């Protein structure tokens, strides 16, 4: 049920590409922010994903991920080559009982996000990684740990971005269609969006779709969205913001700011829209990411900002920059040995959110301090990176960890 955004030149400030996502999942689910360095692997070895084992790549790139603590895959993340990917749930006719056995253990959309980030150097390569794995293994299995959501079996759509281009990838079972984006703004909210005339698609897609009974040649060119979309069978719309409403509000907010000066702060503002996009309740915005991807050849490194906590309006974005020796924080990583998956930052933030709900004066003051912390961090990080060179890499290794520590000090 996530909302994903991308802003590209000429809409953006300094010719950057800006990626953003709110991950909307069961309210009690915890997301952790983790970092895995690049690694080489023995040829012929396999890799256990959430439910399915696949062949391991001989080399994996370093990645920073925001992921459910119980799963192998990631809701969103970035890699050392400035590739960003986020996925969102979509309900298609292939999810219906008897259509594609989507409840069978296969790859989840979140697995495909992580696999692509670990294996791709650009957005087109990431698209190829996802689609080849999809065609080989299919997608399916339990998508949520919460017992209240274990009957939800869905497909996934992806927004993939790098400094040069972005791709919208819609999937339905093992079929897919993709659209390339090279300028302006675009957003995706839990519904198929490629439509007709995709730039890339499953081989023989028209024939396969007609064989399934979802389209016929007398209707004209295949419209992927119209052919495969299905009604959402889960919560009533009164309990969630329907995808079309979130999409329309997101589109308005993005277009309002796409005058050539769209910035990191603008994406923060979009994700913090309280009318539609910052979800609270049964489904909640459990974590958020914004990445600023610098143009090729820039001396300024790309920065990746994560909350690692629920409710983006009450959370602090903290920056991560890829460099030798980079780390995140132990406080954003769940302890595997514990039945309690809440990481340390989550526990501190949970108490803070409870105070906000109670409406205490202290909580209101703390909200203002949190926002000031974030604003100061954005200003100082931007100022430091303007004159960045390799001799300063050791000064940003602990950047994310240091800001997490500062945030936690306010909660104590």
C-alpha positions, 0 to 999 in steps of 0.5 A: 500500500506504499506511495513512491515518488520521483522528481527528475530534471528539469523539475529539480534543483541542481539537476538532481534526481530525487526519490521518495517513498512512504512504506505503508504496512501493518501498524505494529510491524517494525522496519529496520535500517541496515547496511550490507557492504559489497561482497564476493560469493563462491560460484554455484552457491545459493541464497535464501530469500524470505520464502524461496532459495535462489542462485547467488550472484558472484558479486553483490554491491553494498546496499542500505535498506529499510526492511521489515525485521521478519523478512529477508527483502526490503521495502526500499533502499539504495546501492553504492551506484546510486540506484534506488528502488521501492515497491508497492502492493498491487492487486491483479487478476493473477492474485485471484484464487486459482489464477496463479497460486499467489499464496505459494512460497515464491519471491516477494516484491520486497525480495526483488527490491533487495536482489536488484539493488545487490546486483545492478549498477543502473536502473535498467540493469535493476529492471532486468534483474527483477524481470528475469527472476520474476519470469524464472521463479514467479512471485507469491507467498505470505506478504505480512507477518501480522496474522490480521494480514496473512490472507493478503496475497498481492503482486508488486509494482516498482519505481526504479531510479538512478541519476539518468532515468527511472522506470515504472515496472508493473507486474501481474504474476510472471507477466510485466510491463515497464515505462521509462521516465526521463524528465519531470515528476511521477508517483505510484500508489498501489495500482498498476500505472503503465497502461498501453504502449509500454517501453518494455514488456514480457515476451508475447505479452498480448498472446499470453494475456488473451489466452488468460481471457483478460484482453482481446485483439478487438479492443485494440492495443493491450492496456496492461493496467486495464487488462490485469487490475483487480479490486482490492479485497482487503480493508474497507476504504473507510479504514484506509486511503484508497490508492486512487485518492493517494495517487491524485493527491501525490500527483498534485503535490509533486506538480505544484513544486516541479518548477525547476527547484524541487528539493530534498525538503520538498520531498519531505513535505510531500511524504508528510501530507497528513490528508492522504500520504502519511498513513496512520491507523490499521495501516501505517507509514512505518518507515520513509526514505528520500534519496538525492541522486547527484548527476554523473560526474558530480563531486558531491555524493548522493545522500540517502535519508531514512526515518527508521520509525513510523509516522513520518510527521513525527520522525526525523530523516537521517542521512547516509552516504556510501563510502569506505567504512560506512556504517548505520547504527545498531539502534536501528537494527533488530536483535535477531535473538529476541522475540521483540523485534523493536530496535532501540530507536523504535522503542524510544520513538514509540514512547515519544509517539505515546506522549504526542497522542496524550497531548502533553506540553513536553511532547509538543516541544519535542516535536519542534526540537525534532524538526529543528534537528532535521533542518540543522542536519540538512543544512550542515550536511549540504554545506559539508558535501558542497566541498566534498572530496575523497580526503573527507570520507572518514568524516561521513562514515558515521553520519547516520549513526551520529544523527540517530544518537542525537535523536535518541538523546532528545527522547531520554 
